[in-house]
Amino acid sequence: VLQGRSVVLRPALSEDLPRFLDILRSPEVALWWGNPPAADELDDEFLGPEVTTFAVVIDGAVAGLIQYHEENEPDYRSAGVDIALAPECHGRGFGADAVETLARHLFESRGHHRLTMDPAAANQRAIACYLRAGFKPVGVMRQYERGADGTWHDGLLMELLRDEFS
Ligand SMILES: CC(C)(COP(=O)(O)OP(=O)(O)OC[C@H]1O[C@@H](n2cnc3c(N)ncnc32)[C@H](O)[C@@H]1OP(=O)(O)O)[C@@H](O)C(=O)NCCC(=O)NCCS
């Protein structure tokens, strides 16, 4: 369990999956996360071997999820992070708190030296949140992901290096 300033990150459990799905189905989140997974894909998406997912707990209730996947090829080792919070929690500093808290864990306990995030280039709130957590924009990845409207959208590659993290 990872303690942030206001948020607590605890390993996700199968009991969290319905709440995660509710959050991913909210229009404010689906706009950026795309179509929510089908019910039978949830286990793989959040509890499968490729990712590690934490529930973001605020005032004792699950208010979101944050997850990382690791590239473990030794010469390219790094971790990528994704996050979604329930709409009623947006814009109150919880996202930056959760990202910083997970970043500390990835540097200090998982031994990473480089973290990445890849928000849509138009997702200004996510970009502002990750800047606040210390990530730096690296460059625009053109036509990086297909959006909910079915067209390809640019993404922004953002990085945080251990040497830059305080
Ligand atoms: C992205 C997300 C995790 C950020 O968490 P958050 O708690 O809302 O973010 P924070 O409050 O920590 O920081 C938000 C920053 O955006 C700014 N902001 C808020 N609304 C904004 C808007 N509409 N446009 C631009 N900036 C905005 C805030 O001022 C703040 O910046 P500051 O610290 O420089 O003042 C959350 O909003 C979310 O889950 N959004 C929907 C799903 C999503 O986009 N996930 C990310 C996919 S990469």
The ligand as a MOL file (V3000), in Angstrom:
LIG
                    3D

  0  0  0     0  0            999 V3000
M  V30 BEGIN CTAB
M  V30 COUNTS 48 50 0 0 0
M  V30 BEGIN ATOM
M  V30 1 C -6.0200 13.0580 -16.1390 0
M  V30 2 C -6.3840 12.9550 -14.6820 0
M  V30 3 C -5.8430 11.6430 -14.1100 0
M  V30 4 C -5.6860 14.0970 -13.9400 0
M  V30 5 O -6.0150 14.0240 -12.5880 0
M  V30 6 P -6.5950 15.3460 -11.8640 0
M  V30 7 O -6.7210 15.0090 -10.4220 0
M  V30 8 O -7.7980 15.7890 -12.5900 0
M  V30 9 O -5.3880 16.3570 -12.1250 0
M  V30 10 P -4.7660 17.4280 -11.1140 0
M  V30 11 O -5.8800 18.1190 -10.3760 0
M  V30 12 O -3.6890 16.7810 -10.3040 0
M  V30 13 O -4.0540 18.4050 -12.1390 0
M  V30 14 C -4.8380 18.9420 -13.1630 0
M  V30 15 C -4.1020 20.0850 -13.7820 0
M  V30 16 O -4.8340 20.4360 -14.9690 0
M  V30 17 C -5.2970 21.7520 -14.8730 0
M  V30 18 N -6.6180 21.6820 -15.4830 0
M  V30 19 C -7.7980 21.3490 -14.9420 0
M  V30 20 N -8.7710 21.3730 -15.8760 0
M  V30 21 C -8.1730 21.6990 -17.0380 0
M  V30 22 C -8.6250 21.8720 -18.3630 0
M  V30 23 N -9.9070 21.6820 -18.6780 0
M  V30 24 N -7.7160 22.2210 -19.3050 0
M  V30 25 C -6.4260 22.3980 -19.0010 0
M  V30 26 N -5.9250 22.2350 -17.7520 0
M  V30 27 C -6.7980 21.8910 -16.7930 0
M  V30 28 C -5.3190 22.0830 -13.4080 0
M  V30 29 O -5.1940 23.4700 -13.2000 0
M  V30 30 C -4.0760 21.3340 -12.9460 0
M  V30 31 O -2.8950 22.0110 -13.3350 0
M  V30 32 P -2.0290 22.8860 -12.2900 0
M  V30 33 O -1.5870 21.9430 -11.2460 0
M  V30 34 O -0.9250 23.4090 -13.1220 0
M  V30 35 O -2.9830 23.9240 -11.7730 0
M  V30 36 C -7.9270 13.0200 -14.4420 0
M  V30 37 O -8.3820 14.3100 -14.7770 0
M  V30 38 C -8.6680 11.9730 -15.2510 0
M  V30 39 O -8.8370 10.8310 -14.8080 0
M  V30 40 N -9.1730 12.3650 -16.4410 0
M  V30 41 C -9.9670 11.4920 -17.3130 0
M  V30 42 C -9.1750 10.3010 -17.8290 0
M  V30 43 C -7.8640 10.7250 -18.4300 0
M  V30 44 O -7.7500 11.7090 -19.1460 0
M  V30 45 N -6.8210 9.9200 -18.1110 0
M  V30 46 C -5.4890 10.1680 -18.5870 0
M  V30 47 C -5.2460 9.4610 -19.8540 0
M  V30 48 S -3.5330 9.6740 -20.3420 0
M  V30 END ATOM
M  V30 BEGIN BOND
M  V30 1 1 1 2
M  V30 2 1 2 3
M  V30 3 1 2 4
M  V30 4 1 2 36
M  V30 5 1 4 5
M  V30 6 1 5 6
M  V30 7 2 6 7
M  V30 8 1 6 8
M  V30 9 1 6 9
M  V30 10 1 9 10
M  V30 11 2 10 11
M  V30 12 1 10 12
M  V30 13 1 10 13
M  V30 14 1 13 14
M  V30 15 1 14 15
M  V30 16 1 15 16
M  V30 17 1 15 30
M  V30 18 1 16 17
M  V30 19 1 17 18
M  V30 20 1 17 28
M  V30 21 1 18 19
M  V30 22 1 18 27
M  V30 23 2 19 20
M  V30 24 1 20 21
M  V30 25 1 21 22
M  V30 26 2 21 27
M  V30 27 1 22 23
M  V30 28 2 22 24
M  V30 29 1 24 25
M  V30 30 2 25 26
M  V30 31 1 26 27
M  V30 32 1 28 29
M  V30 33 1 28 30
M  V30 34 1 30 31
M  V30 35 1 31 32
M  V30 36 2 32 33
M  V30 37 1 32 34
M  V30 38 1 32 35
M  V30 39 1 36 37
M  V30 40 1 36 38
M  V30 41 2 38 39
M  V30 42 1 38 40
M  V30 43 1 40 41
M  V30 44 1 41 42
M  V30 45 1 42 43
M  V30 46 2 43 44
M  V30 47 1 43 45
M  V30 48 1 45 46
M  V30 49 1 46 47
M  V30 50 1 47 48
M  V30 END BOND
M  V30 END CTAB
M  END
